[in-house]
Amino acid sequence: MQMEVKQTLHELRQKAYLTDRIAVFEGKPQQYGTQFDWDDDGLLSPSPFDDLEKVNERRWYIGLNSLEEQTAVIRNQASIDNQTPPADLKARRREIDFWKEKVGWIKESS
């Protein structure tokens, strides 16, 4: 029984990460806040998500810490790993958008 619970939680977490990854690729808000990127202030922050309270409820349900706690963990690890934001954040975002268009995640911008 305990093994089944662990496997179910693992599966739910995997689904959450995949759901969020697809949402970010499609330019939609995340449901679980699992995807992070550099923001305009040079900090790793969650990519856009819907309501913070709902996100944290969903995270709690699948055994993840709060988004606020995870943000602190991600930023701390980035600091330990000496990660820094891209030198030209706007160019990086253009490259990402180009890739998303090229592979079909989003339609060509007009």
C-alpha positions, 0 to 999 in steps of 0.5 A: 500500500505504501509503495502504491501511494508513493508511486501515485504521488510520483505520477501526480508530480510528473503530471504536474511538471508536464502540465506546467511545461506545456502551459509555459510553452503555449504561453498559458498560466501554470497550475502548479508553478513548477517551471522557473525562468529569469525575470526582469530583475535578474532573479529566477522566478516561477513562470506565470501561473494562475492564482497563488492560493490555488497553486499552493493547494495543488502543490500541497495535494501532490506533496510539494512545498509552497511556491514561495518555499520552492522559489527560495530553494531555486534561487538559493541553488542558483546562487550556490551554482553561480548561475546568472541571468543571460547577458541579453534577456530580451534576445534569449526570450526572442530565441525561445519564442522563435524555437516555440514557433519553429516546433509548433508550440505557438503560432507565428506572431503577427 
